[in-house]
Amino acid sequence: RKHIAGKIKGKPSKRIDNKQLLKSLQRQMADKESRDAVQREAELSEEKRFLDHINMEMDLQAKYQRADALIKQRDLLAAWERDGHLKNLKKLSAIGPDALRTYARQSLLEKPEPSKQPSSAPMKPGASGGMTGMSAMAVGFDPRAKSRS
């Protein structure tokens, strides 16, 4: 198959030397290898950043759950103390108003120090020191209680 100009189709007019071809291919392979290494390093860096972010999110979630558990524990303790006060007041109401006043003064105005109580001993109403004054005598649920703390 001859072209009109007399040259064979598909054959380059300028032939490349085998050494030049080898150098060119080796340079292309080295360039591709370095690009792949940079890309692999970037991917590893992105994965590490993502895993660090996930770990941070998990730590934050654990802290939120712990805070919620502590709030529930505080609220249950306050309810337990309030219940104890109500039972004591119910018992003392049969005795008379003077007994009620004495109990209110002793339980609400005199707070025992928590450090002097042994941790294995059962807690008495008012022992946590969380509620003071007449608020310890409150009955019922206050939805604003969480927002105040």
Helices and strands as residue ranges (DSSP letters): H 18-93, H 97-104, I 105-109, G 114-116, G 133-137, H 145-148
